[in-house]
Amino acid sequence: MAIIVNLDVMMAKRKMSLNELSAKVGITLSNLSILKTGKAKAIRFETLEAICLALNCQPGDILEYVAD
């Protein structure tokens, strides 16, 4: 099972930098970077909600399931 994080794709579509998203969401650059690179093991729903609000998207736009 693989969950792919497409945060960088959504940020590019919205022309938003990591610094700008970090400021809007209220999480550190390092934590956002870990999420963006797909190295995160979990994400809080409130964080996911804040990211979706900042990027004006749905959770499915950021997270994708790909079978092995």
Secondary structure, 3 states (H helix, E strand, C coil): CEEEECHHHHHHHCCCCHHHHHHHHCCCHHHHHHHHCCCCCCCCHHHHHHHHHHHCCCHHHHEEEECC
